[in-house]
């Protein structure tokens, strides 16, 4: 029972401790019942109780409901569930939801999320919705799925129920949700991926990934070693790239925006190098093209402009040829490489162990059953190990 689990958990501090003390005194109240009197989603309450999040807004909302319960205004012993009502105060920033009984309010957030989901389903596109904890994203998705049941096939993957950082484990879990029986293990990653692709081609389905704030920081997703590398890795250097040209805001085949970014330090040192050029029909100013082009250009120059101290030249890369079953490794992933016969360019010694690289290119050779990868040495470009990004909490955004 939920109440038994609550009693077994050690009380935390602050709002969490107050909530634990309330449940200890009121074993008749469950976490779900308490959450119905808050403006928070059920998943947000669950994460707060498990100690996985604790923003000031969440704590303030928990304390607000605790104060109402202590005052006897809600959750009275033996009182059962009350009728659904909305309480609005002058100081409230938004309407407070007090106990719901099957009613669902179509807020602006619900409408926005429904718009994104419909667009993605109709256009086979990728949509991203970000908003504060507890604003109703999960409930909005559930409402949309109820409304479109039988008309649009969809599946929800909850990241708060998936703790592994291994990509093959993720593919296996995803395959399992479709009832696909696949052998687990990194050696079967390619087979799982192929089975998923074939299934989704035959059975189109909108994939919805929820609780993405629970995804941990990026870490290496695969380890290359002498066991799966079939040819001794070779070292090379990329040409210097210090100019990025973007053309977007397409209007009947003509780009109305033409923007060029230059890396001044690199140009001063090496002169004008290679140019990175993109002509996009999808990038548009009203959808954040200016920010995206600037962010991508900075990311590009950090890797290929040759400016880090001690590098002075094109980015160092390693060419690796591995077995085809490493196919789930994609461009942008971080991997490790260990090989006893590969020289360490930092020390000159023979052999490298768990050195971190970023995948910047890959090409399959289906005839020979192999995959060729081009790996960027993140250490020599001054980037260090794989970056770890903290959980982001930003204002509501709609990205098509």
C-alpha positions, -999 to +999 in steps of 0.1 A: +000+000+000+011+036-007+008+045+030+031+017+041+057+029+016+054+064+029+060+053+065+090+033+056+108+063+039+130+085+061+116+120+064+136+147+045+141+183+054+121+214+047+089+209+027+097+173+021+100+167+058+068+185+065+050+164+040+064+132+055+052+143+089+018+150+076+015+115+060+028+099+092-001+116+111-026+110+083-021+074+071-055+076+054-042+101+028-021+090-002+003+110-022-021+109-052-049+123-031-027+151-017-015+160-052-051+165-064-053+197-043-021+211-059-014+227-093+013+201-098+012+171-122+011+137-106+046+129-119+060+161-104+046+152-070+061+117-074+095+131-083+093+156-053+085+128-029+113+106-042+138+135-037+145+139-074+134+176-076+127+204-052+124+238-069+112+267-048+079+268-067+072+231-061+080+235-024+058+266-021+029+247-037+033+217-013+034+240+017+003+259+005-017+227+004-003+215+037-015+248+053-050+242+039-050+206+052-038+216+087-065+243+088-091+216+081-102+232+048-093+202+027-086+165+033-106+163+065-105+129+082-133+107+068-144+135+045-138+117+013-133+135-020-150+169-024-165+183-055-142+199-081-138+236-077-115+264-086-103+289-060-089+322-073-073+347-050-061+382-058-025+373-051-026+340-071-007+340-103-031+315-118-062+295-108-056+269-081-070+235-089-086+221-058-095+184-061-106+172-095-133+145-101-129+136-137-131+171-151-103+184-173-096+221-180-083+229-215-057+255-206-034+274-231-007+248-223-031+219-232-040+237-265-003+243-274+007+207-267-023+194-287-012+216-316+023+203-315+012+166-313-012+171-342+014+188-363+040+160-357+015+133-364+004+149-397+037+160-410+060+133-396+081+159-379+099+162-346+083+186-320+097+198-287+076+213-258+094+227-228+077+243-198+080+246-160+075+216-137+039+208-129+023+230-156+004+200-170+024+187-199+019+150-190-018+155-184-021+174-217-005+145-236-029+120-219-059+142-229-047+144-265-042+106-267-078+101-253-092+125-279-073+109-308-076+072-298-084+051-328-075+079-352-038+084-345-015+057-332+008+069-304+031+056-277+045+073-246+079+065-232+084+077-196+121+086-189+114+088-152+110+050-153+143+044-173+176+049-155+201+034-179+225+056-199+231+029-224+216+034-259+211-003-266+192-006-233+169+022-245+163+006-278+155-027-261+130-010-238+114+008-267+111-024-287+096-041-257+068-015-256+058-026-291+059-063-281+091-070-301+111-099-287+148-089-291+180-104-276+196-079-253+233-069-251+254-044-270+262-070-297+225-070-307+220-032-309+220-033-347+194-060-348+171-043-323+174-010-342+166-027-375+136-045-360+122-012-346+126+005-379+109-023-398+080-024-373+074+014-374+075+014-412+047-012-412+029+004-382+034+042-382+032+055-347+038+089-330+066+084-304+061+107-274+090+110-249+079+124-215+098+133-183+128+143-204+141+164-176+151+132-159+176+123-187+210+125-172+239+145-186+255+132-218+281+105-213+298+080-236+272+057-251+296+030-265+331+017-260+353+008-290+380-017-282+402-043-299+372-067-295+350-048-319+375-027-340+385-047-370+413-024-383+440-005-364+426+030-359+444+057-380+451+093-370+444+123-391+437+161-389+407+179-403+411+211-424+406+243-405+370+256-407+367+293-397+338+305-418+301+295-416+275+307-441+238+303-435+210+309-459+174+306-446+139+322-446+132+304-479+106+321-501+098+302-533+133+289-536+151+321-527+167+326-493+158+360-479+184+358-451+221+353-458+243+354-427+281+347-424+300+340-392+338+343-390+362+331-363+385+361-361+414+344-341+415+315-365+415+338-396+443+359-381+464+327-375+456+306-406+439+330-430+406+321-446+401+283-442+373+261-453+338+273-454+308+255-438+277+264-458+241+256-452+210+263-473+179+255-454+142+257-463+131+249-427+151+275-408+130+306-403+136+338-383+103+335-364+113+300-353+146+311-338+169+307-368+192+336-357+199+319-323+203+285-338+228+296-365+249+315-340+249+286-315+258+260-342+286+282-356+302+286-322+300+249-317+315+243-351+344+267-345+351+252-311+358+219-329+373+228-362+388+264-361+421+252-347+424+278-320+429+258-288+463+264-272+488+238-282+468+225-312+475+251-339+458+234-368+429+213-379+411+192-354+426+157-346+404+128-357+406+090-356+393+068-383+378+036-368+363+006-387+341-016-365+315-043-369+282-034-383+264-042-351+277-010-336+251+008-359+231+024-330+261+048-325+252+080-343+269+113-353+270+135-322+274+106-297+303+104-274+322+072-273+354+058-257+382+041-275+407+016-260+433-001-281+467-015-270+484-008-304+471+028-310+496+055-300+487+082-275+493+114-293+495+133-260+524+112-246+538+092-275+533+060-256+517+030-272+481+022-261+451+043-251+425+034-226+389+049-224+398+081-243+367+101-251+358+110-287+328+126-304+314+109-335+314+134-364+308+110-393+298+074-400+292+053-431+280+017-432+295-009-455+267-035-457+286-057-481+315-063-457+293-060-426+312-030-411+308+006-400+334+033-405+335+061-380+353+094-378+360+104-342+369+138-330+395+139-302+377+161-276+407+164-254+430+178-280+404+204-292+403+217-256+368+205-250+377+179-223+354+150-217+318+146-227+298+176-215+273+171-187+242+193-190+222+202-159+184+200-159+169+230-177+138+248-165+127+275-189+095+293-199+069+277-221+082+273-257+067+258-288+092+245-314+081+229-347 
